[in-house]
Amino acid sequence: MKQKVDKTKNYYFRTISNQVRFGYGFRMVEGKRQFFAWHGYPDRNSDYITTSEITEEEFDEITKKYPREISANRDAAEHFRNRYVNGHPVLLEGMDRLL
């Protein structure tokens, strides 16, 4: 199943898996598109979320690699975090805070 993203919009956000909470998106910042990936650690009824800036190529890679919705486990979420969140510039992090 191929994912198609309309990049003419000013904002796009997608949750890949609701069970372990990770996803990606883009937003407009000073007239330029800023791409991001995020990953959340559940803590009872809230999440500690880290959102990092990624490249457009990484954004396109995620779009192709991940179906619209998956039932992911912790290992899949950790792989996503290690590939697209860790080592990237952090845009926002904290409890229940998303862009």
C-alpha positions in Angstrom: 0.0 0.0 0.0 1.6 3.2 -1.2 1.2 6.3 1.0 0.6 9.6 -0.9 1.3 12.9 1.0 0.1 16.2 -0.3 3.1 18.5 0.2 1.3 21.6 -0.9 -0.3 21.8 2.6 1.2 24.0 5.4 1.0 21.2 8.0 0.9 17.4 7.9 1.0 15.1 10.9 0.6 11.3 11.0 0.7 8.8 13.9 2.1 5.5 12.6 1.2 3.4 15.6 -1.0 4.4 18.4 0.1 1.7 20.8 3.7 2.7 21.0 3.3 6.2 19.7 5.5 7.4 16.9 5.1 9.3 13.7 6.2 12.1 11.5 5.0 15.2 9.6 5.9 18.6 8.3 5.1 22.3 9.0 5.8 25.6 7.4 8.5 27.7 9.3 9.4 31.1 7.8 8.1 30.1 4.4 10.0 26.8 4.3 8.8 23.3 4.9 10.3 21.7 8.1 10.1 17.9 8.3 10.0 16.2 11.7 9.7 12.7 13.3 8.5 12.1 16.8 8.5 9.3 19.4 6.7 9.0 22.7 7.3 7.0 25.9 4.1 6.2 27.7 3.9 7.2 31.3 0.5 6.1 32.7 -2.0 8.5 31.1 0.6 10.8 29.4 3.6 10.6 27.1 7.1 12.0 27.1 7.6 12.9 23.5 10.7 14.0 21.6 10.2 15.7 18.2 13.3 16.0 16.0 14.0 17.6 12.6 14.5 15.2 9.7 15.4 15.7 6.1 12.9 15.6 3.2 14.6 12.4 2.1 14.0 10.8 5.5 10.4 12.0 5.4 9.9 10.3 2.0 11.7 7.2 3.3 9.3 6.9 6.2 6.3 7.5 3.9 7.4 4.6 1.7 8.5 2.3 4.5 5.6 2.5 6.9 2.0 1.7 6.0 -0.7 4.2 7.0 -1.2 2.4 10.3 0.6 -0.5 12.0 0.2 -2.4 15.2 3.9 -1.9 16.2 5.7 -3.3 19.3 8.4 -1.6 21.4 11.2 -3.0 19.2 9.7 -1.4 16.0 9.2 1.9 17.9 12.8 1.8 19.2 14.1 1.1 15.6 12.1 4.2 14.4 13.5 6.3 17.3 17.1 5.3 16.7 16.8 5.9 12.9 14.7 9.1 12.8 14.8 10.8 16.2 18.0 10.1 18.0 21.0 12.1 16.7 18.8 14.7 15.0 18.2 18.3 16.1 15.5 18.4 18.7 12.6 20.7 18.0 10.5 20.0 21.0 10.4 17.6 23.9 8.3 17.2 27.0 5.2 15.6 28.5 2.3 15.5 26.0 3.9 18.1 23.8 3.7 17.8 20.0 4.3 20.3 17.2 
